[in-house]
Amino acid sequence: MAGGWRPRNWINSRSQAPDLVSPFLEALFLGAGYNAALVAIGAALLGFSAGASGTFLFLRKRALVSDAVAHATLPGVGLAFMAMVWAGGDGRNLVGLLAGSALSAWLGLLVVEWMVRRTRLSEDTAIGAVLSVFFGVGVVLLTIIQTMSTGRQAGLEDFLLGATAGMLFQDAVVIAVGGALAVCATFILRRPMTLVAFDPEFAAANGYDVRRIDLAMMALVLAVTVIGLKLVGLVLIVAMLIIPPVTARFWTEESDKVVWYAGVLGGVAGYVGAAISASAPALPTGPIIVLVSATLFGLSLFFAPARGVAAALIRHRRFQRRVHRRQGLLALARGESILEPYTIRVLSAEGLVRPDGVATDDGRAIAAKIARDERRWDIVREVHQDAGLTGRYDGLTPIEEVFTADEIAEFDRLIGAPRPVGGSA
Amino acid sequence: MGADFVQFSLTPILIGVFASIACALPGNFLVLRRQALIGDAISHVVLPGIVVAFLLTSSVATLPMLAGAAGAAVLAVILIEAIKRLGRIEPGAAMGVTFTTLFAAGVLLLEQSDTSSVHLDVEHALMGNLESLIWLRADGWQSLVDPVALAGLPPELLRIAVVAGLIAVLTVVFWRWLKISTFDAGFAEALGLPTRTIGMGLVIAAAVAAVAAFDAVGSIIVIAMFICPPAAARLMTNRLEAQVWWSVGFAALSAVLGYVLAGYGPLWLGATNAVSAAGMIAAVSGVILGLACLFGPHRARVGVAAEG
């Protein structure tokens, strides 16, 4: 036995310098031990279902309801522990604690709904009130538990920030199975929930019971929250419900896709986060998952096509360039000199002016065309009554895109023959 | 109500009251502006601020801690605003993204750095430690006029009292601006009031209150006091002046009653240990809000007759 045995991480033991990458790769490919693998799979499933179900909340503009739900789990955890100890049980049974947390979270949700319906307080006030008061009650219960003589109460604080380090095998199984069930439920409920999230009135008109679907949506969010308690903790589970949908929204405008993109983003964040966390000590799972998710969000915010900041910047620069090009050419057409350096740069890059601002032959030709189009638009505004067409004049849209060749020929007839443009050269 | 009370209960109760009032005052306007959850966001991001301040100065001195926390709060507000504008994302989601990310960063930094030697942990940040802010040098009510004993007051008391006073003065000075811009932003702009600056100033005042209160009592009280007393007060009256007074009253009542129930309640029930005062204060403020929701004279929406 001694001769054939090798340490599991023999790659590490051969290299002198501390190797940070291979433990991560090992964890990424589920090689860091059975429990770590199960936690990673559980985190991926949980991340997927959290991202997907969070999408419906986000689209319904109720993202922060999840914050109230998450904080409202704490008194349930405390009460469930006390009840199980009182009944002579272990008190740390994860399923029991999760059932308790689900009950108190459901109660918190009902209180939010009740306050919004029955009083004039707005939803954000109700959310804040429920989350702080339930959390306060939970803390009171935790301090009572700390003074109880059972001696096995350690570990309830883990529900605040999550802890996977000392996780029991059966706890990891609960998370993995729960995550898988939540994914299934999301899949089954995706159609009605998408409909309600985007257009509640239309859904109601189609015979869906919006209130019940809303309730199902909340139940799903609640389930995800409860399953995630042990993994990421109640303060940070909110992030798994909010960040992936917000990220997914950058990548698509289609309702069906947002849900799946968010699920995949959440799943990737959960899996990669759990792997990073397993690869070294002092890397708590919950915060790492959230930070991976936030990194994906940051990248999307800047680099997503169409909706990203970089794309918007490029669009803006392009627009600026077109305006400068056109104003410069109009100045040439009127025989004025161009003073703006950026305009000269834009035009000389195309070979339309010399670097000193004097028009080339090409420049004069295009300037003449632009001046002519401007004259055509003048005619259009005189003869056309269709504001939908004449209103499309913004100085940048070529007239050929708005009117047919026949119409333009008619305008030209009204203007008269082309006239040469005198440049300053 | 003898020497023991002065020594062990007077200062925590006073700190609780000042912290509650400091948070409830800006809370009134936040609730009316539908920004109630800014308080929630701020109290979460205080943690990374404090951790970064500790890592930079490697001391738990008060000033760097407060500066770090205030800096984090301002950074969070700027980030929320930037994400809202750049990504065209609704405010609630932008807030959720920002404060969870910053909080996660704070927890990670805390785990990575060696802070085991000092009293800096997440639980303390969340729950506060009101019970430990006792006045050891006091030996009775006469200590209130004894300069030697007064010098031994917990520094948190003076700090939170100053902040509460400052917030109160600011509320009075900017009263008209706050009122007009809260109820009718369009009208305020037409009058030429700097509505954006007022809004930002309100959030910064809330952040200062949150940081000062957080230092003494933890983030639960901060969130609860930003929201519960003003929300309860809102159901009691239609006039802003009256609402602010109600909220101050509710905040003080929550603090006193919560502390007494936490400290003495378990003893009355035969238990031997006190429970978390911060948690109990939040719970009492919740009970007050619940009663206001059930019986407040102005609980229904305008145009809807009060039920029951």
Interface residues (C-beta under 8 A of the other chain):
Chain A: F58 K61 R62 A63 L64 S66 D67 W114 M115 R118 T119 R120 L121 S122 D124 T125 I127 G128 A129 L131 S132 V133 F134 F135 G136 V137 G138 V139 V140 L142 T143 I144 T147 E157 L160 L161 V235 L236 V238 A239 I242 I243 P245 V246 R249 F250 A282 L283 P284 G286 P287 I288 V290 L291 A294 F297 L301 R307 V309
Chain B: V31 R34 Q35 A36 L37 G39 D40 H44 I83 L86 G87 R88 I89 E90 G92 A93 A94 M95 G96 V97 T100 T101 F103 A104 A105 V107 L108 E111 Q112 V122 E123 L126 M127 I220 I221 I223 A224 F226 I227 C228 A231 R234 L235 A262 P266 A271 T272 N273 A274 V275 S276 A278 G279 M280 I281 A282 A283 S285 G286 L289 C293 G296 H298 R299 A300 R301 V302 E307
